[in-house]
Amino acid sequence: MQDRRPGNDRRGGNRDNRRASSYSRETSYSRENRNESNRSETRREDRRTDRREDRRQDRRENRPERNYSARDRADQDSRFFSGQSEPDENRIEGRNSVIEAYRAGRTIEKLFLLEGPAEGAMQTVLRLAKENHTPIRFLSRQRLDQLSQTGRHQGVIAQAAAFQYAEIDDLFAKAAEKGEDPFFILLDQIEDPHNLGAIIRTANLAGAHGVIIPKDRAVGLTATAAKASAGAIHYTPVVKVTNLARTMEDLKKRGLWFVCADMGGTPMTKLSMTGPIGLVIGAEGSGVSRLVREKCDMTASIPMKGEIDSLNASVAAGVLMYEILRQRG
């Protein structure tokens, strides 16, 4: 006779137990599904994050000057004019003065213009700047007043190069004149004029045949950089290029190979750094940009024994330059 008490079915099993077991299996199955779903979502989010970071990096390396954040622009202005408490003869202010500087063939490093519509002579300044591929930054009147030396900037301040830039062929000619394999220093996003000057000074002493810098997001041959070079700027040619990665591709076709300074690289003493070589140095903090690093043939690190894990860009450049000099004999 079948037990008809509540909780038992016709097969003699306990319905409550079966329901509990079924619920347990369903809960376990749902939990596994949720876990797998969470893992899949995590993987998708990681891929999305990687893609976003790649896009951000590409934009950072290719965006024009005027797209930087306000804080970046202010920081770069401070670095660009750092150490220039005294009047700078290479600072040109006023619309007509800047126009005449362009027409006289002077190299303008950067151009700072008043925000707003361009009219009259300002249109001429803009046209000349674009024809000469000058980086342009648009600032408020208050910011221009802070940068002005004369107080009569008329919405236009230009920073002219303290020295004339060389060409890539000049660097090869210097190496050929000495009967040596080419040895070039390439700087990626070095924005401090003191660092640039110190690197030019060390490059001269270490026997490098020239320094190559990019046009954007980098300091140029300002009076501060020239002073920091302690006269080496008169003997070590500096070349300014539009695209550093593309320049490296062209130099590879002419026989150079490249070593990149990176903390995660191979210890410099374990690398063979002889022959025609280009040493690539990045900015402090951000280091060498991804697109430039991908063009390098190897990465070199500097052995460190202390508690801190980084060196000033000019110091790191000096250490690596002298290791290359040692290996070149």
C-alpha positions in Angstrom: 0.0 0.0 0.0 1.4 3.4 -1.0 2.2 6.0 1.6 -0.1 8.9 0.9 1.4 11.2 3.5 2.3 14.7 2.5 5.7 14.9 0.9 5.6 11.3 -0.6 4.7 10.6 -4.2 3.4 7.4 -5.8 6.9 6.1 -6.4 7.6 6.3 -2.7 10.2 9.1 -2.9 10.1 12.2 -0.9 9.1 15.2 -3.0 10.6 17.7 -0.7 14.0 16.0 -0.9 13.8 15.7 -4.7 12.8 19.4 -5.0 15.7 20.4 -2.7 18.1 18.2 -4.8 16.7 19.7 -8.0 17.0 23.2 -6.6 20.6 22.5 -5.5 21.5 21.2 -9.0 19.8 24.2 -10.6 21.6 26.6 -8.2 24.9 25.0 -8.9 24.3 25.1 -12.6 23.2 28.7 -12.5 26.2 29.6 -10.3 28.6 28.0 -12.9 26.8 29.8 -15.7 27.2 33.1 -13.8 30.8 32.4 -13.1 31.5 31.5 -16.7 29.5 34.6 -17.8 31.5 36.7 -15.4 34.8 35.3 -16.7 33.7 35.9 -20.3 32.7 39.5 -19.4 36.0 40.0 -17.7 37.9 38.8 -20.8 35.8 41.0 -23.0 36.3 44.0 -20.7 40.1 43.3 -20.8 40.1 43.2 -24.6 38.1 46.5 -24.7 40.5 48.1 -22.2 43.5 47.0 -24.3 41.8 48.4 -27.4 41.0 51.7 -25.7 44.5 52.0 -24.4 45.9 51.3 -27.9 43.7 54.0 -29.3 44.6 56.4 -26.6 48.3 55.8 -27.1 47.9 56.2 -30.9 46.1 59.5 -30.3 48.8 60.7 -27.9 51.5 60.0 -30.4 49.7 61.5 -33.4 47.4 64.2 -32.1 48.2 67.8 -32.9 49.4 70.3 -30.3 46.1 72.0 -29.7 44.3 68.9 -28.6 46.3 68.5 -25.3 44.4 69.0 -22.1 44.6 72.4 -20.4 46.8 70.9 -17.7 49.2 69.3 -20.2 49.4 72.6 -22.1 50.2 74.6 -18.9 52.8 72.1 -17.9 54.5 72.1 -21.3 54.5 75.9 -21.4 56.3 75.9 -18.1 58.8 73.4 -19.3 59.3 75.2 -22.6 60.1 78.5 -20.9 61.8 77.1 -17.8 65.0 78.8 -16.8 64.1 81.9 -18.9 63.7 84.5 -16.1 65.9 86.8 -18.1 64.7 88.3 -21.4 65.0 85.9 -24.2 66.3 87.4 -27.5 64.7 84.5 -29.3 61.2 85.3 -28.1 59.4 87.3 -30.7 56.2 89.2 -29.9 53.7 91.1 -32.0 52.0 90.3 -35.3 54.3 92.2 -37.7 57.5 91.0 -35.9 56.5 87.4 -36.2 55.6 87.8 -39.9 58.9 89.4 -40.6 60.7 86.6 -38.7 59.1 84.0 -41.0 59.9 86.0 -44.1 63.5 86.3 -43.0 63.7 82.5 -42.8 64.0 82.1 -39.0 63.0 78.7 -37.6 60.0 79.1 -35.3 59.9 76.4 -32.6 56.4 77.1 -31.4 53.7 79.7 -31.9 51.3 80.9 -29.2 48.2 82.6 -30.4 45.2 84.3 -28.8 42.1 82.1 -28.8 39.3 83.3 -31.1 38.7 84.2 -34.8 41.8 85.3 -36.8 41.5 88.6 -38.7 43.8 90.7 -40.7 47.5 90.2 -39.8 46.6 87.2 -37.7 45.4 85.3 -40.8 48.8 86.0 -42.3 50.6 84.6 -39.2 48.4 81.5 -39.3 49.1 80.9 -43.0 52.9 81.3 -42.6 52.8 79.0 -39.5 51.0 76.3 -41.5 53.3 76.7 -44.5 56.3 76.2 -42.2 54.7 73.4 -40.2 55.0 75.3 -36.9 53.2 73.8 -33.9 50.5 76.2 -32.9 48.9 76.5 -29.4 45.9 78.7 -28.7 45.9 80.4 -25.3 43.8 82.8 -23.3 44.8 86.4 -23.1 45.7 85.9 -19.4 48.0 83.1 -20.3 49.6 85.1 -23.1 50.1 88.0 -20.7 52.0 85.7 -18.3 54.3 84.5 -21.1 54.9 87.9 -22.6 58.2 89.7 -21.9 57.2 93.0 -23.4 53.5 93.3 -22.5 52.7 94.1 -26.1 52.2 90.7 -27.7 49.1 91.6 -29.8 47.9 88.1 -29.3 51.0 86.5 -30.9 54.2 85.1 -29.2 56.7 83.1 -31.2 59.7 81.2 -29.9 62.5 81.1 -32.5 65.2 78.5 -32.5 68.4 79.6 -30.8 70.5 77.7 -33.4 69.9 76.5 -36.9 68.9 72.8 -37.3 70.9 70.4 -39.4 69.8 67.7 -41.9 70.2 64.0 -41.6 72.8 64.0 -44.3 74.9 66.3 -42.1 75.1 63.6 -39.5 76.3 61.0 -42.0 78.8 63.5 -43.4 80.2 64.1 -39.9 80.6 60.3 -39.3 82.3 59.9 -42.7 84.6 62.8 -42.0 85.9 61.0 -38.9 86.0 57.6 -40.6 83.6 56.1 -38.0 80.3 54.2 -38.1 77.3 56.5 -37.6 76.3 57.0 -34.0 73.1 59.0 -33.5 71.0 59.9 -30.5 67.3 59.9 -31.0 65.1 61.6 -28.3 61.4 60.8 -28.0 59.2 63.3 -26.1 62.0 65.0 -24.2 60.3 68.3 -23.1 62.7 69.7 -20.6 65.3 72.1 -22.3 67.8 71.3 -19.5 67.6 67.6 -20.3 68.0 68.3 -24.0 71.1 70.5 -23.4 72.7 68.0 -21.1 72.1 65.2 -23.6 73.7 67.3 -26.4 76.7 68.0 -24.2 77.2 64.3 -23.3 76.6 63.2 -27.0 79.5 65.5 -28.0 81.8 64.0 -25.4 80.8 60.4 -26.1 81.5 60.8 -29.8 78.0 60.8 -31.1 77.6 62.4 -34.6 74.3 64.1 -33.9 71.0 64.3 -32.1 67.6 63.8 -33.7 64.4 65.2 -32.1 60.7 65.2 -33.2 58.8 68.2 -34.0 55.8 67.6 -31.7 55.7 67.1 -27.9 59.4 67.9 -27.6 61.5 70.9 -26.7 63.6 72.4 -29.4 66.8 74.4 -29.5 65.8 77.1 -27.1 68.2 79.5 -25.4 67.9 77.4 -22.2 68.8 74.2 -24.1 71.8 75.9 -25.7 73.0 77.2 -22.3 72.7 73.7 -20.8 74.8 72.2 -23.6 77.8 74.3 -22.4 78.8 75.1 -25.9 78.4 71.6 -27.3 75.5 72.8 -29.5 78.1 74.5 -31.7 79.8 71.2 -32.5 77.0 68.5 -32.3 74.3 68.9 -35.1 70.7 68.6 -34.1 68.0 67.5 -36.6 64.3 68.1 -36.1 62.0 65.6 -37.9 58.3 65.4 -38.4 57.9 61.7 -37.5 60.5 59.9 -35.5 59.3 56.4 -36.3 59.3 57.0 -40.0 62.7 58.6 -39.8 64.0 55.4 -38.1 62.6 53.3 -41.0 64.5 55.5 -43.4 67.7 55.2 -41.4 67.4 51.4 -41.3 67.6 51.4 -45.0 70.9 53.3 -44.7 72.4 50.7 -42.5 71.5 51.8 -38.9 70.0 49.6 -36.2 68.5 50.9 -33.0 68.7 50.2 -29.3 66.0 51.5 -27.0 66.5 52.4 -23.4 64.0 50.5 -21.3 64.0 49.3 -17.7 62.7 45.9 -18.8 65.4 45.4 -21.4 68.5 43.3 -21.5 71.4 44.5 -19.3 73.5 46.8 -21.5 76.7 45.0 -20.8 75.2 41.8 -22.3 74.3 43.4 -25.6 76.6 44.0 -28.6 76.1 47.7 -29.5 78.7 48.2 -32.2 78.5 49.3 -35.8 76.1 51.9 -37.2 73.8 52.5 -34.3 71.0 54.8 -33.0 70.4 55.1 -29.3 66.7 56.0 -28.5 66.0 57.8 -25.2 62.4 58.4 -24.0 61.0 60.9 -21.5 61.1 60.3 -17.8 58.0 58.5 -16.6 56.4 57.7 -20.0 59.6 56.4 -21.6 59.8 55.6 -25.3 56.5 55.7 -27.0 55.0 52.4 -28.4 55.3 53.2 -32.1 59.0 54.2 -31.7 59.8 51.3 -29.5 58.4 48.9 -32.1 61.0 50.2 -34.6 63.9 49.3 -32.3 65.9 46.2 -32.8 66.6 45.6 -29.1 66.2 47.2 -25.7 68.9 47.9 -23.2 68.5 48.4 -19.4 71.0 49.9 -17.0 71.9 47.8 -14.0 70.7 49.4 -10.7 71.6 48.4 -7.1 69.8 51.1 -5.1 66.4 51.5 -3.6 65.0 53.7 -6.4 64.4 52.4 -9.9 64.8 55.2 -12.3 67.3 57.7 -13.6 67.0 61.2 -15.0 66.7 61.0 -18.8 70.0 62.8 -19.5 71.8 60.7 -16.9 70.4 57.4 -18.4 71.4 58.7 -21.9 74.9 59.4 -20.7 75.4 55.9 -19.1 74.2 54.2 -22.3 76.3 56.5 -24.6 79.4 55.6 -22.7 78.7 51.9 -22.8 78.4 52.2 -26.6 81.6 54.3 -26.7 83.4 51.5 -24.6 82.2 48.8 -27.0 83.2 50.8 -30.0 86.7 50.8 -28.6 
